[in-house]
């Protein structure tokens, strides 16, 4: 499902938006047809489960970087708007955005060499599990 945003002629800072940029098509993962959405949700749930196990068997970096890469391979080819990278904004639902933001923030910190505790990594994986579960059950309007 696509949302057309041509309501405002100003951005969030009050700057004028040129007419040729006012209409932008935004496609969200949580608005995809149910079979595709459920397929992505099942893949996310599987990645979260595998990552949870890997947190205790390999380095946190390996587990989190691997999860992010698997998410890219799962989501990006199926994304309706030709996403180039993972982002919380690929979801319209605020709970999905928040949970994916938590996961990506922690995964990116680990990938870029910042210290990430096991507890924080586990919370990130829990957020990813939530995404998988909610995406399977969310009702599309």
C-alpha positions as CSV (number, residue, x, y, z in Angstrom):
1,X,0.0,0.0,0.0
2,X,1.3,3.4,-0.8
3,X,0.8,6.7,1.0
4,X,1.0,9.9,-1.0
5,X,2.1,12.9,1.0
6,X,1.2,16.1,-0.8
7,X,-0.5,17.8,2.1
8,X,2.2,20.2,3.2
9,X,4.3,22.7,1.3
10,X,6.7,23.2,4.2
11,X,9.1,20.8,5.9
12,X,9.4,20.3,9.6
13,X,11.6,23.4,10.0
14,X,9.1,25.6,8.1
15,X,11.2,25.7,4.9
16,X,9.3,25.9,1.7
17,X,9.3,22.7,-0.4
18,X,9.5,23.1,-4.1
19,X,6.4,21.8,-6.0
20,X,8.3,19.0,-7.7
21,X,9.3,17.6,-4.4
22,X,6.0,17.9,-2.6
23,X,4.5,14.6,-3.8
24,X,6.6,11.7,-2.6
25,X,5.5,8.1,-2.6
26,X,6.3,6.3,0.7
27,X,5.9,2.6,0.9
28,X,6.1,0.8,4.3
29,X,7.0,-2.8,5.1
30,X,4.0,-3.0,7.5
31,X,1.6,-2.0,4.7
32,X,2.7,-4.7,2.3
33,X,0.2,-7.4,1.3
34,X,-0.3,-10.0,4.0
35,X,1.6,-12.9,2.4
36,X,4.7,-10.8,1.8
37,X,4.5,-9.1,5.2
38,X,4.1,-12.4,7.0
39,X,7.1,-13.9,5.0
40,X,9.2,-11.0,6.1
41,X,7.9,-11.3,9.7
42,X,8.8,-15.0,9.8
43,X,12.3,-14.3,8.5
44,X,12.8,-11.6,11.1
45,X,11.6,-13.9,13.9
46,X,14.0,-16.6,12.6
47,X,16.9,-14.1,12.5
48,X,16.1,-12.9,16.1
49,X,16.0,-16.5,17.3
50,X,19.4,-17.3,15.7
51,X,20.9,-14.1,17.0
52,X,19.7,-14.8,20.5
53,X,21.5,-18.1,20.5
54,X,24.7,-16.6,18.9
55,X,25.0,-13.9,21.5
56,X,26.2,-16.6,23.9
57,X,28.3,-18.6,21.5
58,X,30.2,-16.0,19.4
59,X,31.3,-12.4,19.9
60,X,28.5,-9.8,20.2
61,X,29.9,-8.1,17.1
62,X,29.6,-11.3,15.0
63,X,26.1,-11.9,16.3
64,X,24.7,-8.4,15.7
65,X,26.6,-7.7,12.5
66,X,25.4,-11.1,11.1
67,X,21.8,-10.3,12.1
68,X,21.8,-6.9,10.4
69,X,23.3,-8.4,7.3
70,X,20.6,-11.1,7.2
71,X,17.9,-8.5,7.7
72,X,19.3,-6.6,4.8
73,X,19.2,-9.7,2.6
74,X,15.6,-10.4,3.7
75,X,14.0,-7.0,3.6
76,X,15.8,-4.9,1.0
77,X,14.9,-7.0,-2.1
78,X,11.2,-7.1,-1.0
79,X,10.9,-3.5,-0.1
80,X,8.4,-1.7,-2.3
81,X,10.4,1.6,-2.5
82,X,13.8,0.2,-3.3
83,X,15.3,0.9,0.1
84,X,19.1,1.1,0.0
85,X,19.6,0.5,3.7
86,X,17.7,-0.6,6.8
87,X,15.9,2.2,8.7
88,X,13.2,2.4,11.4
89,X,11.3,4.6,8.9
90,X,10.6,1.6,6.7
91,X,7.7,1.0,9.1
92,X,4.7,3.3,9.5
93,X,3.6,1.7,12.8
94,X,5.3,3.7,15.7
95,X,5.9,0.5,17.8
96,X,7.6,-1.2,14.9
97,X,9.7,2.0,14.2
98,X,10.7,2.2,17.8
99,X,11.7,-1.5,18.1
100,X,13.6,-1.6,14.8
101,X,15.3,1.6,15.9
102,X,16.4,0.0,19.1
103,X,17.8,-3.0,17.3
104,X,19.6,-1.0,14.6
105,X,21.1,1.4,17.0
106,X,22.7,-1.3,19.1
107,X,23.8,-3.4,16.0
108,X,25.3,-0.3,14.4
109,X,27.2,0.6,17.7
110,X,28.7,-2.9,17.8
111,X,29.6,-2.8,14.1
112,X,31.4,0.5,14.5
113,X,33.4,-0.7,17.4
114,X,31.5,0.9,20.3
115,X,31.3,-1.2,23.5
116,X,28.0,-3.0,23.8
117,X,27.0,-5.0,26.9
118,X,25.5,-8.4,26.7
119,X,22.4,-7.0,28.4
120,X,22.0,-4.3,25.8
121,X,22.5,-6.8,23.0
122,X,19.8,-9.0,24.5
123,X,17.4,-6.1,24.7
124,X,18.1,-5.3,21.1
125,X,17.3,-8.9,20.1
126,X,14.1,-8.8,22.1
127,X,13.1,-5.6,20.2
128,X,13.8,-7.5,16.9
129,X,11.7,-10.4,18.2
130,X,8.9,-7.9,18.8
131,X,9.1,-6.7,15.2
132,X,8.8,-10.2,13.9
133,X,5.7,-10.9,16.1
134,X,3.9,-7.6,15.6
135,X,4.5,-7.6,11.8
136,X,2.8,-11.0,11.6
137,X,-0.3,-9.8,13.4
138,X,-0.7,-6.1,12.5
139,X,-3.9,-5.2,10.8
140,X,-3.5,-3.1,7.7
141,X,-6.0,-0.3,7.1
